[in-house]
Amino acid sequence: MSDREARKAKVVEVLNKARGMELQAIHQYMNQHYNLDSLDYGELAKNMKLIAIDEMRHAEMFAERIKELDGDPTAEKAGNIVKGQKVEQVYVFDANTEDDTIDSYNQFLNVCRENGDSISAKLFETVIEEEQLHFNYFDNIDKHIKTLGATYLSKIAGTPASTGGTTKGFAIPGGAA
């Protein structure tokens, strides 16, 4: 294997790790979306679905880049899904997940730069910005729940869960309300 091929393989490896993390996030957030919707927390359920759609887009972006580098995109989730979380547990869990993801993606970005792949590095920069939006949202909702508790949740109970006819995601303009 040439030096160039070895560098490309290292980039494909981190892109696939990121894709697996996105696939896990999709499953986790959709599970939470269904649970929040069942509990009649429509606004929270809607935004969780939109964030899951962002993660779907990220997974696809990573897969497309992997294919451009002649790699094989993984279809495996990076870990297991945590089911049955209470609403008070969801947002601190997701904020921590996003914080860990941002940290990992910054490391992956460095691998891309060290191996001379500015296109993959730029992809990570773009995705990191969107993951930061997710972190901020999850962290804010967690703070509201911790500070206001049942008062906050009762305000949201019964709100609409519909994302409308064209779902663009949370980080794409026109997604979140």
RODO-2510 file (C-alpha; in nm, 4 decimals, decimal comma):
residues 177
     n   res          X          Y          Z
     1     m     0,0000     0,0000     0,0000
     2     s     0,1384     0,3376    -0,1016
     3     d     0,1712     0,6265     0,1421
     4     r    -0,1190     0,8013    -0,0305
     5     e    -0,3421     0,4936    -0,0071
     6     a    -0,2542     0,4550     0,3624
     7     r    -0,3500     0,8180     0,4299
     8     k    -0,6776     0,7738     0,2410
     9     a    -0,7519     0,4579     0,4426
    10     k    -0,7082     0,6511     0,7701
    11     v    -0,9573     0,9138     0,6516
    12     v    -1,2082     0,6497     0,5400
    13     e    -1,1734     0,4859     0,8813
    14     v    -1,2706     0,8040     1,0701
    15     l    -1,5473     0,8822     0,8222
    16     n    -1,6911     0,5353     0,8867
    17     k    -1,6614     0,5818     1,2641
    18     a    -1,8547     0,9062     1,2273
    19     r    -2,1149     0,7377     1,0049
    20     g    -2,1669     0,4666     1,2684
    21     m    -2,2132     0,7366     1,5337
    22     e    -2,4717     0,9105     1,3141
    23     l    -2,6588     0,5833     1,2551
    24     q    -2,6729     0,5271     1,6307
    25     a    -2,7965     0,8835     1,6873
    26     i    -3,0716     0,8372     1,4262
    27     h    -3,2040     0,5280     1,6042
    28     q    -3,1706     0,6850     1,9509
    29     y    -3,3413     1,0101     1,8577
    30     m    -3,6230     0,8423     1,6640
    31     n    -3,6876     0,6135     1,9624
    32     q    -3,7046     0,9221     2,1825
    33     h    -3,9265     1,0982     1,9272
    34     y    -4,1811     0,8144     1,9422
    35     n    -4,1754     0,8099     2,3214
    36     l    -4,2135     1,1888     2,3530
    37     d    -4,4983     1,1795     2,1017
    38     s    -4,6696     0,9012     2,2993
    39     l    -4,6397     1,1148     2,6139
    40     d    -4,8070     1,4017     2,4207
    41     y    -4,5033     1,6308     2,4332
    42     g    -4,5575     1,7265     2,0704
    43     e    -4,3137     2,0169     2,0408
    44     l    -4,0334     1,8123     2,1977
    45     a    -4,1196     1,5117     1,9791
    46     k    -4,1239     1,7267     1,6647
    47     n    -3,7809     1,8753     1,7307
    48     m    -3,6367     1,5342     1,8198
    49     k    -3,7563     1,4031     1,4834
    50     l    -3,6050     1,7033     1,3028
    51     i    -3,2721     1,6462     1,4768
    52     a    -3,2845     1,2767     1,3788
    53     i    -3,3366     1,3877     1,0192
    54     d    -3,0268     1,6082     1,0488
    55     e    -2,8370     1,3003     1,1644
    56     m    -2,9707     1,1079     0,8628
    57     r    -2,8336     1,3786     0,6368
    58     h    -2,4972     1,3660     0,8166
    59     a    -2,4808     0,9868     0,7776
    60     e    -2,5500     1,0245     0,4068
    61     m    -2,2880     1,3001     0,3678
    62     f    -2,0275     1,0771     0,5328
    63     a    -2,1310     0,7827     0,3111
    64     e    -2,1003     0,9917    -0,0047
    65     r    -1,7510     1,1060     0,0935
    66     i    -1,6489     0,7499     0,1793
    67     k    -1,7657     0,6373    -0,1652
    68     e    -1,5708     0,9244    -0,3287
    69     l    -1,2614     0,7843    -0,1563
    70     d    -1,3424     0,4336    -0,2891
    71     g    -1,4395     0,3114     0,0570
    72     d    -1,7336     0,1040     0,1729
    73     p    -1,9762     0,2977     0,3980
    74     t    -2,0619     0,1124     0,7166
    75     a    -2,4220     0,0205     0,7928
    76     e    -2,3439    -0,0609     1,1575
    77     k    -2,4485     0,1579     1,4499
    78     a    -2,1650     0,2617     1,6813
    79     g    -2,3469     0,1297     1,9877
    80     n    -2,6725     0,0248     2,1461
    81     i    -2,9883     0,2317     2,1823
    82     v    -3,1053     0,3313     2,5302
    83     k    -3,4805     0,2744     2,5493
    84     g    -3,7463     0,3690     2,8000
    85     q    -3,5892     0,6933     2,9196
    86     k    -3,8004     0,9309     3,1244
    87     v    -3,8336     1,2779     2,9745
    88     e    -3,6152     1,4126     3,2571
    89     q    -3,3326     1,1811     3,1408
    90     v    -3,3564     1,2353     2,7652
    91     y    -3,2066     1,5801     2,7284
    92     v    -2,9080     1,5470     2,9597
    93     f    -2,8325     1,2127     2,7881
    94     d    -2,8559     1,3691     2,4415
    95     a    -2,6547     1,6785     2,5391
    96     n    -2,3772     1,4485     2,6631
    97     t    -2,3980     1,2440     2,3428
    98     e    -2,3671     1,5544     2,1264
    99     d    -2,0806     1,6891     2,3400
   100     d    -1,8938     1,3584     2,2981
   101     t    -1,9698     1,3618     1,9249
   102     i    -1,8301     1,7136     1,8839
   103     d    -1,5133     1,6073     2,0651
   104     s    -1,4749     1,2950     1,8493
   105     y    -1,5431     1,4830     1,5266
   106     n    -1,2798     1,7420     1,6131
   107     q    -1,0311     1,4559     1,6524
   108     f    -1,1499     1,3051     1,3223
   109     l    -1,1110     1,6457     1,1557
   110     n    -0,7487     1,6504     1,2717
   111     v    -0,6927     1,3041     1,1204
   112     c    -0,8248     1,4372     0,7899
   113     r    -0,5933     1,7390     0,8009
   114     e    -0,2921     1,5274     0,9043
   115     n    -0,3577     1,3022     0,6071
   116     g    -0,3995     1,5838     0,3558
   117     d    -0,7774     1,5619     0,3019
   118     s    -0,9162     1,9144     0,3262
   119     i    -1,2506     1,8138     0,1731
   120     s    -1,3234     1,5609     0,4493
   121     a    -1,1947     1,8103     0,7079
   122     k    -1,4394     2,0708     0,5760
   123     l    -1,7199     1,8128     0,5932
   124     f    -1,6416     1,7572     0,9606
   125     e    -1,6365     2,1339     1,0200
   126     t    -1,9849     2,1645     0,8695
   127     v    -2,1253     1,8724     1,0676
   128     i    -1,9643     1,9931     1,3927
   129     e    -2,1464     2,3267     1,3554
   130     e    -2,4803     2,1443     1,3273
   131     e    -2,3988     1,9118     1,6165
   132     q    -2,3276     2,2228     1,8248
   133     l    -2,6807     2,3462     1,7460
   134     h    -2,8159     2,0108     1,8649
   135     f    -2,6067     2,0266     2,1827
   136     n    -2,7276     2,3801     2,2576
   137     y    -3,0919     2,2780     2,2105
   138     f    -3,0632     1,9639     2,4256
   139     d    -2,8710     2,1502     2,6967
   140     n    -3,1279     2,4328     2,7046
   141     i    -3,4238     2,1945     2,7273
   142     d    -3,2449     2,0010     3,0039
   143     k    -3,1931     2,3259     3,1975
   144     h    -3,5610     2,4193     3,1540
   145     i    -3,6723     2,0793     3,2815
   146     k    -3,4334     2,0939     3,5787
   147     t    -3,5293     2,4515     3,6665
   148     l    -3,9029     2,4496     3,5966
   149     g    -3,9862     2,0765     3,6054
   150     a    -4,3538     1,9934     3,5736
   151     t    -4,4428     2,3561     3,5002
   152     y    -4,2282     2,3510     3,1852
   153     l    -4,3483     2,0083     3,0758
   154     s    -4,7162     2,0962     3,1316
   155     k    -4,6699     2,3994     2,9053
   156     i    -4,5507     2,1672     2,6269
   157     a    -4,8039     1,8883     2,6833
   158     g    -5,0568     1,8758     2,4020
   159     t    -4,8518     2,0796     2,1529
   160     p    -4,8489     1,9615     1,7902
   161     a    -4,5931     1,7001     1,6880
   162     s    -4,6354     1,7411     1,3129
   163     t    -4,3303     1,8405     1,1118
   164     g    -4,5467     1,9331     0,8134
   165     g    -4,5312     1,8163     0,4557
   166     t    -4,1654     1,8954     0,3883
   167     t    -3,9258     1,8036     0,6634
   168     k    -3,5885     1,9720     0,6247
   169     g    -3,4367     1,8918     0,9629
   170     f    -3,3491     2,0993     1,2683
   171     a    -3,0305     2,2701     1,1486
   172     i    -3,1546     2,3461     0,7960
   173     p    -3,3553     2,6694     0,7669
   174     g    -3,7265     2,6067     0,7745
   175     g    -3,6898     2,3035     1,0003
   176     a    -3,7375     2,4008     1,3629
   177     a    -4,0109     2,6349     1,4702
***
